[in-house]
Amino acid sequence: MKRLIAGIGLAVMLSGCADGAEEAVAPIVPQNINVVSIGDSLTQGVGDSTNSGGYVPYLEEKLESLDEINEASFVNHGKRGNRTDQLIKRLEQEGIQEDIQQADIVIVTIGGNDVVKVVKENWSHLTVETFEEEEDAYAARIQSVIGDIRAINEEAGVVLVGIYNPFGRIFVDTDDDETIVRTWNERAEEVARSFDRTVFVNVETIFGEGSDGLFFEDQFHPNDIGYEQMAGRIFESMNEDELEQLTSGKIVRSNEGLN
């Protein structure tokens, strides 16, 4: 009887060890990731006192703080004044396409200059309806931007950064400003949701009321603090599941989530 009990006990112990071995978590192997930042002056980093690419160095530091990432290499294709239609043409350039082909993630800042164009072309008769008339065309161009990136690299994740309200500091401050910007962001987010492995990042609330200390002397572009907060918002948007999806499984997040 004792031998039988001992045998049963040994079998249970061995079974438990086997189950534990199956549940053991493989050690994290840090990966290198390639990131292409493309778009307008927010990518170029206008207003950045260090001339190092605006939000890019802050985001690079945050990504490299993760156990799962060894090195985050950024290529910056920001160009001041770029609108969606101009970015679509730039995506045809061989050098930009080569960089996107090597990218794990492509981060896009675009749209602010589209808003400015509407204002400048309709200054004497500017109404909310003027912006509403432009929404469909704007959404179609955002669709083209993301679609073109995917055509160049179908595996790359795309992070689309929304626009913020420039009116109160540059043009005119009315109750309609927030509605216009929010609506355009909603249209861009709707487009982003139609693509796999695509994240929309809302920075509208960062640069809203009470954010005077986040702007460069031109009162349009972020300063160093503004870019740092922008990087933080982008980083937060890359949550545990999305970072893994954005990189097509290259970066597998631990259960601890983002730092």
N, C-alpha and C positions, 0 to 999 in steps of 0.2 A: 504493500500500500504506500509506504514512504517513497519507494522508487517511482511509483506512478505519479504521486503528487509532485515529486521533484521534477519528473519529466514534463509534467504539465506546466509547472512554474518556469522551467527553462524555455519551453516553447513560447510561452507568453512573453518572456523577456526578449527572446530573439525577434518575435513579431513586432514588439514595441520598438526595438532598435531599427528594424527594417523600415517601419513607418516613419521614424524620425529621419532616417537617411533620405527617404523620398521627399520629406518636407524641408530638407536643408536648403537654405537660400544660397545660390551661387554668389561668389564675391563680385563686387562691382568692378567692371573694367572700364576706366575712364576712356571716353572717345573724343576725337577731334571733330569739330563741326565747322563747316564753311557757311558763312552768312554773307549775302549780298544785300546791301542797303541801297535803295534807289528811289529817286523822286525829286522833290523840290528843295528849297533852302533849309527845311527842317532836317533833311538828310545831310546836306552839305555842311550844316552847322553854323549858319549865319547868326551872329550874336554870341557865339562861343568864344570866350576870351583866350582860350588856348589854341584855337584853330585846329582842333583834333577831331572834328566830326560830330559836334553837338551831342546827341544822346548816345552815340556809338560807344565811346570808351566806358561810359557808365554801365551800359548793358553788357559789354564784353566782360567787365569785372564781375557783374552779378552772375552771368552764365558760368564763368570759370570758378565761381565759388561753390558750384554744385559738385558733389562727389562723382557724378556720372560724366562730367565734362572735363577733359584735360586741357584743351585749348580751343577757344572760339576765334576763328580767323575771319575778319571782316574786310570786305571790299566795298568802298564807298563810291557810288555813282550819283550822288546828289548834285543837282544843278539849280541854282537860284532862279526863280521865276517860272519854273516848269509848270505847265498845266497838263491835264490828262491827255489832250490831243498831242502835245509835244512829247510826252513820255511814250505814247504809243509809237511814234516815229523813232524815238531813241532805242526802243526795244528791237529795232531792225538792225542796229549797229553790231558788227561782227564781234568787237571786243566785249561789249556788254553781254551778248549772247554766250560767248565762251565762258564768262564768269558765272552766269546763271546756270549753265550746264554743269558746273562743278559745285553748285550750291546745295546745301541741305535745307536752308531756309532763305527766303527772300522777303525782306521787310520794305514796305512801300509807304512813303508819305506823299500824298498828292491831294489836290482839291482846293486848297486855300486860294491859289491863284485863279482857279475857275470862278470862285466867288468874286474875287477882285475884278475880274474881267467883266462880269455882269454889272457890277457897280459902275465901273468906268464908262461902259458903253451906254448906260441908261441913267446917268447921273441926274439929268434934268427932269426925268419922269420915272424915278425909281419907286416901285411898289412891290409888295409881297407877291403879287401875281407875276411880276417879271421873273422872279426866282422860281416860282412854281412852273412856269413855262419852260424853264431850263432843266428841270429835274430829270425828265425822261432821258434827255440827251446825255446828261451827266452820268446817270446810272448806266447807260449803254457804253460810255467810254470806260467806266470802271470795270464793266464786264469784259471789255476788250483788253484792258491792262492785265487783269488776272488770267484771262484766257490765253493771251500771248505768252505770259510767263510759263504757264502750264504746257504750252506747245513747245517751248524751248526745253523745259525740264519737267516732265510729268510727275516725277517723284518728289520734287521740292515742296516744302510747306510754304504757305504765303501768309504773311502778317500784314494786314492793311490797317494803317493808322488813320483814324478819322480826323476831321478838321475842327478847329475851334473858332470862336467868334472874334473877328478882327474889327468889327464895326465900331464898337464903343470907343476905341482909341484912335482910329484912323479916319473914319467917315462920320457916322451918325449913330447915336445911341438911342434906340427905341425899343419898345416892348416886343417888336416883331423880330428883332435880331436873333434872339434865342430860338424862336420858332423856325426861322429860316435855316439856321445851322443844324438844329436838331433834325429837321426834316431831311436835309441833305445827308446827314449821317445815317439816318434810318434807311434811306435808299441804298447807301453804300454797304451798310451792314446786311441788308436783304440780299444784295448781290453776293457778298462774301459767303453767306450761308448756303448759297446755291452750289458752291464748290467744296469738294472734300479737302481736308487738311488745310483749311483756311480760317484764320482768326481775325476778327475785327476788334481793334483796340480803340476805345472811346477816351479821348483826352480832353473833351469839351469841358468837363467839370474841373480839371486841373487849372485851366486858364480862364475860369469864369470870374464871377464877382469876388472881389477881395484878393485877387492874384497880382496886384500891381508889382510886387517885389519879385515876380518871376519873369519880367520882361527886360529885354535889351533896351538901350537908349532910344531906339527907333520906335518903341512901343508897339511893335508888331511881332518880332521874333523873340523866342525865349532867351533868357540869359543862362548862365551856368547852372543856377539852381533850377530854373525851369526845365532845362534839358535833363538834369538828374532826375527830376520827378517824372518826366516823360519816359525815361528809361525804366523807372520803377514800375510804371503802369504797364509798359510793354512786357516786362518781366513777369508781373503778376498775371497777365493774360495767358502766359505760357504755363498753365497749370499742369499737374502731374500727367493727366491723360493727353492733353493737347501737345505737350512737348514731345512725347513719344510718337504721337500721330504726325506732328509736323515734320519730324525727321524720318518718317516711314519706318519706325521701329529701331532706328540706329541708337537713339538714346532711350534706354529703358529706365524709368524713374524708380527710385526706391520707395518704400511705403511711408517714408518720412515726409514726402512732399517737398515743396520748394523751401529754401532757407529764407 
